[in-house]
């Protein structure tokens, strides 16, 4: 299977080198997705292929309708889309447009003449250990053209995976070291310094995510791509955005300490409505991750947060309908249960629950998210609980 993966990479690289239309680079707004877009843009610049940058936070039919209305004839989904490859395939088949998915989130298998899901998880690798979205992108683009000068971006993008780099993530690490952009630091465990900025990989990852996610509605993701390509980052901008997020989060922590979480079945949940308005919806996921370590959170229940979704997407248009962003996290004790197989993964529960109420979700075993219609939050919780209980009975 692994040989098939690298063989497919070579085939698609050849197709990209000969492509003459406009490529749509559809990417997520965290560091991994931003670095994947930076790597792709660098490669396409070198071979003279035109592209359009399209940053989205979720895969959803209403959002895909906007994406596929652009002038692009070939779309590459970067660090996003694998969990809803079925929706991408449906849209590609309706429009007769080709699409490629370079992602590492839990995948959905598809059989479509228009879409290739080049997720390493489908070929025996782990998306939570061996490969990030930016590494999956780098492995393809380095077959298109020599982009070792962009390998450091994949190292930064891979910082979201805990621990030292292993598996496929070692490939861009070694390439970036060969051109002098990254060096290994040995401490309690191996870490990496990006010599381009003389900063640790994890710090750069946080900076890029801050600009891309907190600043999503302020053109943040597109600024980041320019920063990556020019090797120049406005660190003060990130500091201001992080300070703004910190203040908003402190307000939320204060609110939840008074109102408490709603506990139902195997879930605990809250709804912040418009309290993070103006910030990208990825911020609710960051907040849930931080909240999961607080004492008000039961460590053995799924943590679910809701926030209202702003429908006007930068540089793309207005999404039809009214929607709510859902973020799901598994606190420490529950994560152990999921890891052992005694409780179902967050991605499966989130995807099925979202679909049941007319939405769309994806993610990993321990962190997932969705976009559902406004007003269906309680139905989502009910379905989630029923499904988790049924799955738990089946697993045990």
C-alpha positions, 0 to 999 in steps of 0.5 A: 500500500505504501508503494502505491501511495508514492506511485500515485504521488509521481502520477499526480505530480506529472499531471500538475507539471503539465496543467495549464489552467487555474488551480484553486488552493483550498486550505485550512487556517491553522499553521498546518493548512497555512504551511500546506498552502505556502508550500503549494504556492511556492511550487506552482510559482516555480513551474509557472502555474496560475492559482487562486488562494481560497481559505475556508474553515470547514467543508460544507455543501454551502461553502463548497458551492461558493468554492466551486463557483470560482474560475478554477478548473482544478481544486487542491484541498490542503489539510482539509476535506478528507473527512468529507471527501464524499461532499467534494466528490459530489460537487466535482461530479456535478461540475465535472471539475477535478479535485485532489485532497492532501489531508491527514484527518480521518478519511472517508473512502470514495470512488470518483473519476473526478477526485483523488483522496491522497490521504496517507491514512488510506495507505497505512500511515497515521495522520495523528503520528506519521504525517501532517497536512503540510507534510502530505503536501510537501511530499507531492510538491517536491515531486513536481519541482525542487522545493527544499527551500520550502521544507521548513514550512512542513516542519512548522506545520507538523508541530501540531502533532505531539512529540518529535517528528517521526514517520513521513514527517522526517522527510521534510525535516531532513530536506530542510536541514540539508539546505540549512533552514532547520536545526535539531535541538536536543533537550528532554526530547528532540525539538527543532529550531527554524533558522529562517527566523531563529525560533522554535517550530512550535512557537512559529506554529502558534504565531501562524495559527494566531494570524490565520485563525484569530485574524480570519475575517481580517485577511489573516490567512492571505497575509500569512501566505505572503509572509511564508513566501517572503520569509518575513513574518509580522510578529507584532501582529500575532502578539496583538491578536493573541492578546485579543484572544486571551482577553476574550477567552478570559471573559468566556472562562469567567462566564462558564465558571458562573453558568457551568456546563450543561451535562447530558449523558456522555456529553458536557456542552456550552454555547457562546453564541456571538461572544467570539464574533469577529474571530475565526471559528477555529478559536472555539476549538482552541478554547475547548482544548484549553477548557478541557484542562479546567476543573469545571470539566468532567474528564470522562465526558465529551466536551462540546462547544457551539458558536454562531458562524459568520456567513460572509467568507473573506475573498469568497462570498456569503454562505447561504443559510444560518449556521453554528460551528461545533467543536468537540474534544475528548478530555484526558480520561475519555481520550484513554477510553477512546484510545483503548477502543472502549469509547468511540472516536470524536470524529465518528460521533461528530460526523454522524451527528452533524449529518443527522441534523443537516450539517457536516463534520470531520476531524480526528479521534480526539478532536473534531468539528462541524457546521450545523444549522442554527437551532439544531444544537439540542438535536445534535447533542441528543443524537450524539449521546444516543449514538455514543451510548449505542456504540459504547454498548457495541464496543463493550 
